[in-house]
Amino acid sequence: MITGYSVATLVVFIISIGFVIYPVSIPTPRRIPRIPINLTTAPILAIAILWAAQCLDPAVIRGGIVGTDGVKPYNILILFFSLAYMAITLDITGILQSAAFWVSNKGGSNGWKLYSYFYLMLTLLSILLGNDPVILSGTAFLIYYTKVAELNHISWLMSEFAAANTASMVLFVGNPTNVVICEGFSVNNAAFTAYTILPFIACSIFCFLALGGQYRNKKYVPRKLNHAADLDARSVLLDPIGACVGSFMLGSALILCLVVSFFGIDVWKISLPFAVAKFIYDVAWDHYRFVRKLPMLGRGQKGPEENGIPSEDFMLQDAQILSGDKSRHRQSSPPVPTTDEMDFIPDSDRVVVNDFSSPSSKIFAARWRSKCIALHKQLHAHFPTFFTALPRLPFALVPFAFSQFILIEALSHQGWIDVFGTWLLRATHGDMYRTIWLIGVLGVILCNISGTNIGATILLTKVVRAASPMLSDQTIRAAAIALAVASNIGAVSFTFSASLAGLLWKGILKQKGIIVSQATFAYWNALPLVVMMIVGLSVVCAEMAVLY
């Protein structure tokens, strides 16, 4: 039964989504940073308001963290972060840049051949590593490559974004939304790939055709490129041994996760030990190279200009991009002031704690900051793999994901999920094909207006489960696969906030001086998105027709 509390909960939820899509920052007095209301803070603030208004209670918050109806948020996040760490540390070895150089050499001076090869490479890498690591490295490389080759960057970058997000639907670990679907609908991890592989192939092919159609003008993809000498792919492979070990461990983890899913074992129990083992290896290997004075990241290797790629600072992107923080992690730390220099630090540049007027507290704070910076610099030099990977992990996902689970649990607590489930039944009458199209189209739309594809997937999973007593098992399974297709291609959409990858991609481009407006992003994504939605959902319908 809908009450005033129910209405208030829905209104606060919608307002929080608005701030996720269009973040703002509140001005503050001098010396105090502006207060951001964005992807990280808006959902948390919404929870605090609802709790204060007694629209939710501790039991709802606990349900959003521990999970209900078979969906375990902690399972999803542990799995995602474990595999993300292994994928990012593998990327740090230079293997993705090496692959990009190799593909560039194979493409030669033929513009469309190179464009096709890059699309294929990014697709294959995104299947194996997920979209976020590929977005991180692929975007930085393409920015550099298009600048050096004097190419129109928009066609190459939009292609990369589409390829990475489409390919993430293949493996259950390719996207957090896939894990939500597997957990929420009790879909076996191997079966998930079996269901999504055909829609993926169809979406990927037709997406490339749509991209080719809208970039057919030679100003976007020239027929002939000014091809210089072949790039040395080996020179950018910074750590061949680490690349081999990392590939083996990531591949083994993925295979074992697929195998144990048949036995009902939580996959985080497999991925987490592998990530811990990889961390131990990274620390031990870096220590060995540091002690033996062997070449390692940041020491004893060719400079970026000699390698022909951007510096490590160019390649790394801080997870703060997702939270709207304009600062970024740099491999080279800022200068550390000496004790003698402390007294000459301008007041505006000092870190002030406690007593704003006390010179002694200012000096103490500056000294403390100096020691912290020096310690971080030493640790970064000793263990570069871990300290380079750490800021690239998507930490903004943790508060956001838990907040979304809690908010949607609040909607369920106030009766809205049951209402939405009733509306679903009335619209589809339980028909499998109507359900596929309705869930698929709604999934794509909600990715843009419900706070990323994660929020959309959690919401629609709950709605379908609420309607499940009146739906056949075949219809529920069809809805799950339609949602898997929609939540992945939905990232190739009209708003950057349709996915965390979109916010990350936008942040990287902005830091490199490339501004892609919301209208431009929507314009170039419109045709591929519509084509993929129609083709992908049609293939899902065909699959269900054959199977059931």
C-alpha positions in Angstrom: 0.0 0.0 0.0 1.4 3.4 -1.1 1.7 5.9 1.8 3.2 9.3 2.2 6.5 7.7 3.3 6.4 5.7 0.0 6.0 8.9 -2.1 8.8 10.6 -0.1 11.1 7.7 -0.7 10.5 7.7 -4.5 11.0 11.5 -4.7 14.3 11.4 -2.8 15.4 8.5 -5.0 14.7 10.4 -8.2 16.4 13.5 -6.9 19.5 11.5 -6.0 19.6 10.1 -9.5 19.3 13.7 -10.9 22.5 14.6 -9.0 24.3 11.5 -10.3 23.5 12.5 -13.9 24.1 16.2 -13.4 26.5 16.6 -10.4 26.9 20.0 -8.6 29.2 21.4 -6.0 28.1 23.7 -3.2 30.3 26.8 -2.6 31.9 27.0 0.9 33.9 29.6 2.8 37.5 30.3 1.9 40.1 27.5 2.4 37.3 24.8 2.6 36.9 22.7 -0.5 33.6 22.9 -2.4 31.1 20.2 -1.3 30.3 17.9 -4.3 26.9 16.2 -4.7 27.6 13.6 -7.3 27.8 9.9 -8.0 29.5 9.1 -4.7 27.8 11.5 -2.3 24.2 12.0 -3.7 23.0 8.4 -2.9 24.6 8.5 0.6 22.9 11.8 1.3 19.6 10.4 0.1 20.0 7.4 2.5 20.7 9.8 5.4 17.6 11.9 4.6 15.4 8.9 4.3 16.7 7.5 7.5 16.1 10.8 9.3 12.6 10.9 7.9 12.0 7.3 9.1 11.3 6.1 5.5 13.8 3.3 6.1 15.3 1.6 9.1 18.5 -0.3 10.0 17.0 -3.6 8.7 16.7 -2.0 5.2 20.2 -0.8 5.3 21.5 -4.2 6.4 19.5 -5.8 3.6 21.1 -3.5 1.1 24.6 -4.5 2.3 24.2 -8.2 3.1 21.6 -8.7 0.3 18.2 -10.1 -0.1 16.4 -12.5 -2.6 19.7 -14.2 -3.5 21.5 -11.0 -4.5 24.7 -10.5 -2.3 26.2 -7.0 -2.8 29.4 -7.9 -1.0 29.9 -11.0 -3.2 29.6 -8.8 -6.3 32.0 -6.2 -5.1 34.7 -8.6 -3.8 34.6 -10.5 -7.1 34.7 -7.3 -9.2 37.6 -5.8 -7.3 39.6 -9.0 -7.2 39.5 -9.4 -10.9 39.9 -5.7 -11.5 43.2 -5.7 -9.5 44.5 -8.6 -11.6 43.4 -7.0 -14.9 44.9 -3.6 -13.9 48.3 -5.0 -12.8 48.4 -7.0 -16.0 47.8 -3.8 -18.0 50.7 -2.1 -16.0 53.1 -4.6 -17.5 52.5 -2.9 -20.9 50.8 -5.8 -22.5 47.9 -3.8 -23.8 50.1 -1.1 -25.2 52.2 -3.8 -26.8 49.1 -5.3 -28.4 48.1 -1.9 -29.7 51.5 -1.4 -31.3 51.3 -4.8 -32.9 47.9 -4.1 -34.3 49.0 -0.7 -35.6 51.9 -2.4 -37.5 49.5 -4.9 -39.0 47.1 -2.2 -40.1 49.9 -0.3 -42.0 48.8 2.7 -43.9 45.3 1.4 -44.8 42.9 3.5 -42.7 39.9 1.2 -42.7 42.0 -1.8 -42.2 43.6 -0.3 -39.1 40.2 1.0 -37.8 38.8 -2.6 -38.1 41.9 -4.1 -36.4 41.6 -1.7 -33.5 37.9 -2.5 -33.1 38.6 -6.2 -33.1 41.5 -5.9 -30.7 39.5 -3.8 -28.2 36.6 -6.2 -28.4 38.8 -9.2 -27.7 40.6 -7.5 -24.8 37.3 -6.3 -23.3 35.9 -9.9 -23.3 38.9 -11.1 -21.3 39.7 -8.1 -19.1 36.3 -6.3 -18.8 35.6 -2.8 -20.1 37.2 -0.6 -17.4 40.9 -1.6 -17.9 40.5 -1.4 -21.7 38.9 2.1 -21.3 41.7 3.2 -19.1 44.6 2.1 -21.4 42.8 2.2 -24.8 41.6 5.7 -24.4 45.0 7.1 -23.4 46.7 5.3 -26.3 44.1 6.4 -28.9 44.4 10.0 -27.7 48.1 9.8 -28.3 47.8 7.9 -31.6 45.2 10.1 -33.2 47.2 13.2 -32.2 50.5 11.9 -33.7 48.8 10.5 -36.8 46.7 13.7 -37.2 43.4 11.8 -37.2 40.0 12.9 -36.2 39.8 11.6 -32.7 36.0 11.3 -32.3 35.5 8.4 -34.7 38.3 6.3 -33.1 37.4 7.1 -29.5 33.6 6.5 -30.0 34.5 3.2 -31.7 36.7 2.2 -28.7 33.9 3.0 -26.3 31.3 1.1 -28.2 33.5 -2.0 -28.6 34.6 -2.2 -25.0 31.1 -1.9 -23.6 29.5 -4.3 -26.0 32.1 -7.0 -25.4 31.6 -6.8 -21.7 28.4 -8.8 -21.9 30.2 -12.1 -22.8 31.6 -13.1 -19.4 29.8 -12.7 -16.2 32.8 -10.8 -14.8 32.9 -8.4 -17.7 30.6 -5.9 -16.0 29.3 -5.6 -12.4 25.8 -5.7 -13.9 26.4 -9.2 -15.2 27.2 -10.4 -11.7 24.0 -8.7 -10.4 22.0 -10.6 -13.0 23.7 -14.0 -12.3 23.1 -13.5 -8.6 19.6 -12.1 -8.9 18.3 -14.7 -11.4 20.4 -17.6 -10.2 22.0 -17.9 -13.7 25.0 -20.2 -13.8 28.1 -18.3 -14.8 28.9 -20.6 -17.7 25.3 -20.6 -18.9 25.4 -16.8 -18.8 28.1 -16.8 -21.5 26.2 -19.4 -23.5 23.1 -17.2 -23.5 24.9 -13.9 -24.3 27.5 -15.0 -26.9 25.1 -14.9 -29.8 23.5 -11.6 -28.9 27.1 -10.2 -28.4 28.3 -11.4 -31.9 25.2 -9.9 -33.5 25.5 -6.6 -31.6 29.3 -6.3 -32.2 29.0 -6.9 -36.0 26.0 -4.5 -36.5 27.6 -1.9 -34.2 30.7 -1.9 -36.4 28.6 -1.6 -39.5 26.7 1.3 -37.9 29.9 3.0 -37.0 31.3 2.4 -40.4 28.2 4.0 -41.9 28.3 7.2 -39.9 32.1 7.6 -40.2 32.2 6.8 -43.9 33.5 10.3 -44.7 37.3 10.2 -45.1 37.7 13.1 -42.7 36.8 10.6 -39.9 38.6 7.5 -41.2 41.1 8.3 -44.0 41.6 5.8 -46.8 45.4 6.2 -46.5 47.4 7.1 -43.4 50.8 8.7 -43.2 52.4 5.5 -42.0 55.8 5.9 -40.5 58.2 3.1 -39.5 56.8 0.1 -37.7 56.4 0.6 -33.9 58.5 -1.6 -31.6 55.8 -3.6 -29.7 58.5 -5.2 -27.6 59.8 -1.9 -26.3 56.6 -1.0 -24.5 56.3 -4.4 -22.8 57.7 -3.2 -19.6 57.6 -6.5 -17.7 57.5 -9.6 -19.8 57.7 -12.0 -16.8 54.9 -10.1 -15.0 52.8 -10.2 -18.1 53.1 -14.0 -18.4 52.4 -14.5 -14.7 49.5 -12.1 -14.7 47.9 -13.6 -17.8 48.2 -17.1 -16.3 46.7 -16.1 -13.0 43.8 -14.1 -14.5 43.0 -16.8 -17.0 43.1 -19.5 -14.3 40.9 -17.4 -12.0 38.3 -16.9 -14.7 38.3 -20.6 -15.7 37.9 -21.7 -12.1 35.1 -19.2 -11.4 33.2 -20.7 -14.4 33.8 -24.3 -13.1 32.9 -23.7 -9.5 29.7 -22.0 -10.5 28.3 -25.4 -11.4 28.6 -26.4 -7.7 26.9 -23.4 -6.2 30.1 -22.0 -4.7 30.3 -18.2 -4.3 32.9 -17.1 -7.0 34.4 -14.5 -4.7 35.9 -17.4 -2.7 37.9 -18.2 -5.8 38.7 -14.7 -7.2 39.8 -13.3 -3.8 42.6 -15.8 -3.1 43.9 -15.3 -6.7 44.0 -11.6 -6.2 45.8 -12.0 -2.8 48.3 -14.3 -4.5 48.8 -11.8 -7.3 49.4 -9.0 -4.7 52.0 -11.2 -3.0 53.7 -11.9 -6.3 53.7 -8.2 -7.2 55.3 -7.1 -3.9 57.8 -10.0 -4.0 58.8 -9.4 -7.7 59.1 -5.7 -7.3 61.2 -6.1 -4.1 63.5 -8.6 -5.9 64.0 -6.2 -8.8 64.5 -3.3 -6.5 67.2 -5.1 -4.4 68.9 -6.6 -7.5 68.6 -3.1 -9.2 66.9 -4.7 -12.3 64.9 -2.5 -14.7 61.4 -1.9 -13.3 58.6 0.6 -13.7 60.0 4.1 -13.4 63.6 3.0 -13.3 66.0 1.7 -15.9 63.5 1.6 -18.7 63.2 3.8 -21.8 61.5 7.1 -21.5 58.1 7.7 -23.0 59.5 9.7 -25.8 61.8 6.9 -26.8 59.1 4.3 -26.6 56.7 6.4 -28.6 53.9 6.4 -26.0 52.7 8.8 -23.4 54.4 8.9 -20.1 53.1 6.7 -17.2 51.5 9.8 -15.8 49.5 10.1 -19.1 48.4 6.5 -19.0 47.3 6.4 -15.3 43.9 7.7 -14.3 42.8 8.1 -10.7 39.5 6.6 -9.6 38.7 10.1 -8.4 37.6 10.8 -11.9 34.4 8.9 -11.1 33.8 10.9 -8.0 34.2 14.2 -9.8 37.5 15.2 -8.2 39.6 17.1 -10.7 42.9 16.1 -8.9 44.7 13.0 -10.2 47.3 10.6 -9.0 50.8 11.3 -10.4 53.6 8.8 -10.4 56.0 11.7 -9.6 55.1 13.2 -6.3 55.2 17.0 -5.8 58.3 18.6 -4.4 58.9 17.9 -0.7 59.7 21.1 1.3 62.7 20.8 3.6 62.6 21.9 7.2 64.3 25.2 6.4 61.8 25.9 3.6 58.8 25.4 5.9 58.9 28.9 7.3 58.8 30.4 3.8 55.6 28.5 2.7 52.9 31.1 1.9 49.9 31.0 4.2 47.7 30.1 1.3 49.7 27.0 0.4 50.1 25.6 3.9 48.1 22.8 5.3 46.4 24.1 8.4 45.0 22.0 11.2 43.3 22.9 14.5 44.5 26.4 15.3 44.4 28.4 12.1 46.4 31.3 13.7 49.2 29.2 15.3 52.5 29.3 13.4 53.7 26.2 15.3 50.7 24.1 14.1 51.3 25.2 10.6 54.9 24.1 10.7 53.9 20.8 12.3 51.3 20.1 9.6 53.8 21.0 6.8 56.4 18.7 8.3 53.9 15.9 8.7 52.8 16.3 5.1 56.4 16.3 4.0 57.1 13.0 5.7 54.0 11.4 4.3 54.9 12.5 0.7 58.4 11.3 1.2 57.2 7.9 2.5 54.8 7.5 -0.4 57.5 8.4 -2.9 59.8 5.7 -1.4 57.1 3.0 -1.3 56.2 3.9 -4.9 59.8 3.5 -6.0 60.1 0.2 -4.1 56.7 -1.4 -5.1 55.6 0.4 -8.3 53.2 -2.2 -9.5 50.9 -2.0 -6.4 51.2 1.7 -5.9 50.5 2.3 -9.6 47.5 0.0 -9.6 46.0 1.2 -6.3 44.6 4.6 -7.6 43.3 3.0 -10.7 40.9 0.7 -8.8 37.3 2.0 -9.1 36.9 2.8 -5.4 34.0 5.1 -6.2 32.0 1.9 -7.1 31.9 0.8 -3.5 29.8 3.5 -1.9 27.8 4.0 -5.0 26.9 0.3 -5.4 26.0 -0.2 -1.7 24.0 3.0 -1.8 22.0 1.9 -4.9 21.3 -1.5 -3.2 20.1 0.3 -0.1 17.9 2.8 -1.9 16.3 0.1 -4.1 15.8 -2.0 -0.9 14.0 1.1 0.5 11.7 1.3 -2.5 10.9 -2.4 -2.0 10.3 -1.7 1.7 7.8 1.0 0.8 6.0 -1.2 -1.7 7.2 0.4 -4.9 8.9 -2.8 -6.3 5.6 -4.7 -6.0 3.8 -1.9 -7.8 6.3 -1.9 -10.6 6.0 -5.7 -10.8 2.3 -5.4 -11.2 2.7 -2.9 -13.9 5.1 -5.3 -15.7 2.5 -8.1 -15.6 -0.2 -5.8 -16.9 2.0 -4.6 -19.8 3.2 -8.1 -20.9 0.4 -10.4 -19.6 3.2 -12.8 -18.8 4.1 -13.2 -22.5 7.8 -14.1 -22.9 8.5 -12.1 -26.1 6.7 -9.0 -24.8 8.8 -9.3 -21.6 12.0 -9.5 -23.6 11.3 -6.3 -25.5 9.9 -4.4 -22.5 12.7 -5.3 -20.2 15.3 -4.7 -22.9 14.0 -1.3 -24.0 13.4 -0.2 -20.4 16.9 -1.4 -19.5 18.5 0.9 -22.1 16.3 3.9 -21.1 16.9 3.4 -17.3 20.6 3.2 -17.8 20.4 6.9 -18.7 17.9 8.0 -16.1 18.4 5.8 -13.1 22.0 6.4 -12.0 24.2 4.2 -14.3 23.5 0.8 -15.7 24.2 -0.7 -12.2 21.2 1.1 -10.7 19.0 0.1 -13.7 20.0 -3.5 -13.4 19.4 -3.7 -9.7 16.0 -2.1 -10.0 14.8 -4.2 -12.9 16.1 -7.4 -11.3 14.0 -6.7 -8.2 10.9 -5.8 -10.4 11.1 -9.1 -12.4 11.6 -11.1 -9.2 8.5 -9.3 -7.7 6.5 -10.4 -10.7 8.0 -13.9 -10.8 5.2 -15.8 -9.1 3.0 -15.0 -12.1 5.7 -15.6 -14.7 7.0 -18.9 -16.1 10.6 -20.0 -15.6 11.3 -19.5 -19.3 10.0 -15.9 -19.2 12.1 -15.1 -16.1 15.2 -16.5 -17.8 14.4 -14.6 -21.0 14.0 -11.4 -19.0 17.4 -12.0 -17.4 19.2 -12.3 -20.7 17.4 -9.3 -22.2 18.5 -7.3 -19.2 22.1 -8.5 -19.7 22.1 -7.3 -23.3 20.4 -4.0 -22.3 22.7 -3.2 -19.3 25.8 -3.6 -21.4 24.8 -1.9 -24.7 23.0 0.7 -22.6 26.4 2.2 -21.7 26.7 3.2 -25.3 24.0 5.7 -24.8 23.0 9.3 -24.4 24.4 10.3 -21.0 27.9 9.7 -19.7 26.4 8.6 -16.4 24.8 5.6 -18.1 27.8 3.7 -16.9 30.9 4.1 -14.7 33.0 3.5 -17.8 31.3 6.5 -19.5 32.2 8.8 -16.6 35.8 7.4 -16.6 36.1 7.9 -20.3 34.8 11.4 -20.1 37.2 12.2 -17.3 40.3 10.9 -19.2 39.4 12.9 -22.3 38.9 16.1 -20.2 42.3 15.7 -18.5 43.9 15.4 -21.9 42.2 18.5 -23.2 39.5 16.8 -25.3 36.0 18.0 -24.6 33.2 15.8 -25.8 29.8 17.4 -25.1 26.8 15.5 -23.9 25.1 16.3 -27.2 28.0 15.0 -29.3 28.2 11.8 -27.2 24.5 11.2 -27.7 24.6 12.0 -31.4 27.3 9.5 -32.3 25.9 6.8 -30.0 22.3 7.0 -31.2 22.6 4.9 -34.4 24.8 2.1 -32.9 22.6 2.0 -29.8 19.3 1.6 -31.7 20.8 -0.9 -34.1 22.3 -3.0 -31.3 19.1 -2.9 -29.2 16.9 -4.1 -32.1 19.4 -6.8 -33.2 20.4 -7.9 -29.7 16.8 -8.3 -28.4 15.8 -10.0 -31.7 18.6 -12.6 -31.2 17.4 -13.2 -27.6 13.9 -13.8 -28.9 15.2 -16.3 -31.4 17.3 -18.1 -28.7 14.3 -18.4 -26.5 12.1 -19.6 -29.4 14.6 -22.4 -30.1 15.2 -23.3 -26.5 11.6 -23.2 -25.2 
